[in-house]
Amino acid sequence: MTKTIFLHTALFRILVQLYIMFAIGLMAIAPISAADKSVIGRSETISLEHTDFMIRAKIDTGADTTSIHVDSVQTVHINGEDWVDIVIQNKQNNHLKLRKKVLYTTKIKRHQAASLERPVVELSLCIGNKLFRAPVNLSNRRKYRYAMLIGRNILKGNFVVDVDKINVLAPQCDLNTKQSG
């Protein structure tokens, strides 16, 4: 009888230890909870490229990739690589001129229309106190209210969207910081 109780107790301890190890392992791979993410409104003001250049952006959970309107795109070939000279204009009629390496060209599917090919470049974006280096496709958004869409490539794992709010996170990144999230 004592032997049986001892075996059951030992087995119980082993099972408890296995359970604890399993639970700790799950916590290590558990997704980030909403409490770990910043709340972002349905539209935000974003600063670009480590400057004080501000642009209004719509937060779009339906978009895979972030997109920005460019007024001018000129392709330049440098050492066998494609680069683009672009001009971005904000609502205050300020212009930001950049030369960026084309990472790749993406095909954008459109409902009942032919697909479009857009160049994708890496831009630095400041949202609140978070600095991101992210692929952004260059588009013609002239007819839209917002010159920029922030897509899931930036939102995922970083933000929770509160559609009742706008301008929750004013850009607060150190303009000299080159490290990006």
C-alpha positions in Angstrom: 0.0 0.0 0.0 2.8 2.4 0.9 4.6 1.5 -2.3 1.5 2.3 -4.3 1.0 5.7 -2.7 4.6 6.5 -3.2 4.4 5.5 -6.9 1.2 7.6 -7.3 2.8 10.6 -5.5 6.0 10.3 -7.6 3.9 10.0 -10.8 1.8 13.0 -9.8 5.0 15.1 -9.2 6.4 14.2 -12.6 3.1 15.1 -14.3 3.0 18.4 -12.4 6.6 19.2 -13.5 5.8 18.3 -17.1 2.7 20.5 -17.0 4.7 23.4 -15.7 7.5 23.0 -18.3 4.8 22.7 -21.0 3.0 25.8 -19.8 6.3 27.8 -19.6 7.1 26.6 -23.2 3.7 27.8 -24.4 4.3 31.2 -22.8 7.5 31.6 -24.7 5.8 31.1 -28.0 2.5 32.7 -27.2 1.5 35.7 -29.4 1.9 39.2 -28.1 -1.3 40.2 -26.2 -3.2 43.4 -26.9 -1.8 44.8 -23.7 1.7 44.7 -25.1 0.7 46.7 -28.2 0.2 50.5 -28.6 -3.3 51.8 -29.4 -3.5 53.5 -32.7 -6.4 55.5 -34.2 -8.0 55.1 -37.6 -5.7 57.8 -39.0 -2.4 59.1 -37.7 0.3 61.6 -38.5 3.6 59.9 -39.4 7.1 61.4 -39.9 9.3 60.1 -42.7 12.9 59.4 -43.2 14.3 60.7 -39.9 13.0 64.2 -40.7 10.3 66.5 -39.4 8.3 65.9 -42.7 4.8 64.9 -41.5 2.2 63.1 -43.6 -1.3 62.0 -42.7 -1.9 58.2 -43.0 -4.9 56.0 -42.9 -4.6 52.9 -40.8 -5.7 50.0 -43.1 -5.9 46.6 -41.6 -7.1 45.3 -44.9 -3.9 46.2 -46.7 -1.0 43.7 -46.7 1.6 46.4 -47.4 2.1 50.0 -46.5 1.6 52.4 -49.5 2.4 56.0 -50.1 1.5 58.5 -52.8 4.4 60.0 -54.8 4.0 63.0 -57.0 6.9 62.0 -59.2 8.8 58.8 -59.8 11.9 58.6 -62.0 13.7 55.3 -62.4 17.5 55.6 -62.3 19.9 52.7 -63.0 23.0 52.7 -60.8 25.6 50.0 -61.0 23.1 47.6 -62.6 20.4 48.2 -59.9 17.1 50.1 -60.2 16.7 53.1 -58.0 13.9 55.7 -58.0 14.0 59.5 -57.4 10.7 60.3 -55.8 8.9 63.4 -54.5 6.4 63.1 -51.7 4.1 66.1 -50.9 2.0 66.6 -47.8 -1.1 68.7 -47.2 1.0 71.7 -46.2 2.6 71.6 -49.7 6.0 70.6 -48.3 8.1 68.3 -50.5 10.4 65.5 -49.5 12.8 64.4 -52.3 14.4 61.0 -51.9 16.5 58.6 -53.9 15.7 55.0 -52.9 16.8 51.6 -54.1 13.9 49.5 -55.5 13.6 46.4 -53.4 11.3 44.7 -55.8 8.2 45.3 -57.9 4.9 44.1 -56.7 1.6 43.4 -58.5 -1.4 45.0 -57.0 -4.7 43.2 -57.8 -7.7 45.5 -58.5 -11.3 44.6 -58.5 -12.6 44.4 -62.1 -9.5 46.1 -63.4 -6.1 45.1 -64.7 -3.4 44.6 -62.1 -0.8 47.3 -61.5 2.9 47.0 -61.0 4.4 49.2 -58.3 8.0 49.7 -57.1 8.6 48.9 -53.5 11.3 50.8 -51.5 12.3 50.8 -47.9 11.3 53.9 -45.9 11.8 54.9 -42.3 8.5 55.8 -40.6 7.9 57.2 -37.1 4.6 56.3 -35.5 4.4 57.5 -31.9 7.7 56.6 -30.3 8.3 53.6 -32.6 10.6 53.8 -35.6 10.2 51.3 -38.4 12.1 50.6 -41.6 9.6 48.9 -43.8 8.8 48.1 -47.4 6.4 50.7 -48.9 4.9 50.5 -52.3 4.8 53.7 -54.4 1.4 54.6 -55.8 -0.8 57.2 -57.2 -3.2 58.1 -54.4 -4.0 61.6 -55.7 -7.8 61.0 -55.7 -7.7 59.6 -52.1 -8.1 61.5 -48.8 -4.9 60.1 -47.3 -1.6 60.1 -49.1 -0.4 57.1 -47.1 -1.8 53.7 -46.0 -0.3 51.9 -43.1 -0.7 48.2 -43.8 -0.4 45.0 -41.8 3.3 44.8 -42.5 3.7 47.5 -39.8 0.6 47.0 -37.7 1.0 43.3 -37.0 2.5 42.7 -33.5 2.8 46.5 -32.9 -0.6 48.1 -32.7 -4.2 47.7 -31.9 -6.5 49.9 -33.9 -9.2 51.9 -32.2 -11.5 53.1 -35.0 -13.2 55.6 -32.7 -10.0 57.6 -32.4 -7.7 59.7 -34.7 -4.2 61.1 -34.0 -3.6 59.0 -30.9 0.2 58.8 -31.4 2.1 61.9 -32.4 5.5 61.2 -33.9 8.1 61.3 -31.1 11.1 59.5 -32.5 14.6 60.9 -32.1 15.4 62.2 -35.6 19.0 61.1 -35.2 18.1 57.5 -34.4 18.9 55.1 -37.2 17.8 51.9 -35.4 14.4 50.8 -36.6 11.9 48.3 -35.4 
